[in-house]
Amino acid sequence: MSGMYAETALLSPSVHLPGADQPLWRDKLSQLLESTGEGIFGIDMDGRCTFINRAGAEQLGYAPAEVLGRNMHELAHHSHADGAHYPEQLCPIFNAFRRGLPCRIDDEVLWRAEGFESFPTPPRDDLMAMLRPIPEMIDAARAVREAGYRTAILTNNVREWGSWRTRWDADNLVDVVVDSCEVDMRKPNADIFELTVEQLGSPIERTLFLDDFPWNIAGADAVGLQTMHVADPVIAAAALLDRLL
């Protein structure tokens, strides 16, 4: 049986996962999601499903359209294995993204439409192999660094996808890499922004942060970072060069 995996954020400036309301999300990411046998879904800050692949919907006993927009805790995580009520405020998945904390779970259950299914293993690394950097953003990152700016990748990640750093030669692309699964903090937690700026050695008010999730932008704004919301990575790359060079 294939696994089920819930992802709240996996981001870096070199890979774009646009907001759930953007057509680009559905068009470009759908092929990736449908190409794996793992069940994968994403949720917004209210816990509503923003995307789910067919494998994930089938494992829950639904069609994808029946899951989109639904509160995932109410839909599939509402009860413990013994049938006892599982309050949303105690859900480790929801608490992880709402508090900006890391979370790995392999002993929970997700309820199907007609029964229950145990929460299996996280996705295999072959899913990560299918992701590809965006050339325009990579080129912009190199150009900005060559112009004398110190640069960083700040990513919300899971340990099972740790190979991205080697695959994309991230340590040679930027000056600093801050991976949430290595520092036990996640965006939009203020501490991870402050850690990144500290490692960059630049004043926080003179540091520009790019991200495609509005709540991460809001978190960066709250600590005093300059921000740029990425709705389209190609457009954002050009805007970055115009702004800094």
N, C-alpha and C positions, 0 to 999 in steps of 0.2 A: 504494500500500500504506500502510496506517495505521501510525503510529508506536508504539513501545513505550516506556513511561516507568516508572521505578522510583522510588517516593517513600518515604523513611523517616520523614519527619515534616514536616508543614506545619501550624503551630499558631498560634493567637492567642486571647486570651480571648474574642473576639467570634465565633469559629467553633469548633464542637465536633466533633472527630473522636474518638469514644470508643474505648476499648480494643477490641482485636479479639475479646475474649471477651464483649463486651457485645452483647445482641440489638439494641440501638439502632443500633450500627454497621452491622449487616447490613441492617436494615430501612430506615433512612433514607439511608444512603450508597449502597446498591445501585442505586437509581434514577439517581443522578448518574453512577455508574460505567458503567451500561449505556447511558446516553444519549449517550456519546461514542464515536467510532470509534477513538480512541486506545487502545492497550493499556496498562493501568495495573495495577500490583500494588504491594503493600506488604509489608515484611518486619519481623520483630521482631529483638531483639538477638542472637538465635541464628541469624539468617538464614533463618528459616522463613517461608513465605508466609502472611500473615494475611488478605489479601484479594486478589482478582484479578477483573477484569471479563471478560465473555465474549470481547470482542475480543482481550484480552491472552492468554487461554488458547488461543484459536483460532490466534493467530499463533505460539504455541509448539507447536501440534499436540496439545493436550490439551483435555479438558473441565475447567471450573473446579474441580470436586470432586477431580480428579486432582492438582491443583496445591496446593491448600490444605494447609498443614502441612508441605510439602516444603521442604527446603533449596534455595533458588533457585540458589545457585552450583553445587551438585552437579547440579541438574536441567537448567540451561540456560546455564551460564557456565563449564563445567568445562574447556573447551579453547580454545586460541587458534584463529584462522581456519585456520592450517595443520595443525590437529589435535593440536598439542603440548599436553601437560597444563598446565592453568592452576591453580596452587595457590591455595587459598582465601585464604591469608594475604597473597597479592599482589593480591587483587581490590580495585580502587579503590572499588567500590561498598560492599563490606563494611567496608573500612577507613574510609570516610567516616563511617558512623554509629557505628562502634565507637570511633573516636577523636574524634568530635564535630567533624569537618572538613567543609567544603563540597566538593561533587563534581559536575562536569558532564562527561558522557562522550558522544561522538558517533562514536567510531571503534572501538568494541568489537563483538563478535558475540555473539548469543544463539543457542544451539543449539535447533532444533526436535526434535521426537520422531524425525523421519526425515531431518533435514538441518540446515542452519544459516541464520540470517537476521541481517543486519547490524543493529546497534543504531542506530535512526534518530533523527530529530529529537525534541526534547522536545515536550510537549503544547502545543497552540495555546492562546491566551489565552481562547478561547471556553469552555474548561472552567472557568476562573476566573469567568467571567460567570455561570455557573450556581450558584455558591456564594452563599449569602445569610447575612447576619449574624443572630444570634439576638437578638430584641428584648429579652428579659429580661436577658441579659448586657450588652447595650448600655446599657440603662436603669440597671443596677447600676453600671456603670463611670462613668456620668455622675453618679449620686447620690453615689458615693464621692468623686469629684473635687470636686463642689460642696460637700461637707462639709469640704473642706480637705486631703484626702489627695492626695499626688502619685502619679500613676498612669503605667503604661507598658505597652506591648505588646512582648513579646519573642517573635519568630517565627522558626522555621526555614523558610526559603523558598528558591525558585529564581528567578533573574532573569526567566525567562519569565512568572512570575506576579506581577511587580512592580506591576501595576495595582491590586492589592487595596487598596493604601494610599490611592489616589485614590478608588476606588469607594466605600470605607467612610468617607472623610473622617477617616482615623485620626489625623492630626496635630491635628485639632480635638477629637477624642474624648479623647485622653490627653496627658500632658505630654511623654512620651518614647516614641519608636518605635525599637526596635533590630531590624533586619532582618538575618538571618544572611548573606544574599548580598551585603550592603553592607559588612559588617565582617569577612568571611572567618572566621567562627567559628560554631559551631552548638551548641545544647543537645544533650547535657548537659555540654559543655565548661565547666569552672569559669570560664574567662576571660570568657565571654559573660555569665554571671551577674554577675560583678564589674564588668564594663563598664556593664551596665544600672543597677546600684545606684549606681555612681559618677555616672552621668548624672542619676539621680533625686536625688542629694544626700542620701540618707537612710542611717542606719546599717543594715548588712546584717541585724543581728539583729532590727530593727524593720520589716523589709520582708517582705510576704506575697506568695508566688508561687503562682499557680494554673496547673495543667496537667493534661492528661488522659492523659499517658503516664507510667507508673510510673518509668521510667528517668530521665526529666527531673525528676520529684519527688525521686528519690534523689540526683541531681546537685545539686539546689538544697539539699537537706538537708545535703549534704557541705560546702557552703561557709557554712552557718550561717543560711540563709534560713528564715523560717517558711513552711510549705507547706500547700496545700489541694488534694487530689486531686479532679479533676472527673470524676465518673462520669456525671452528668446535668447539663447546663448550666443548666437551669431551677432545679433544686434547689440547685446551686452558687451561682447568683446570689442566691437567697434567703438561703443560709447566709452569703454574703459580707456582705450588708446587716445580718444579725443580729449578725455578729461585729464589724463596724466602726462601725455607727451606733447 
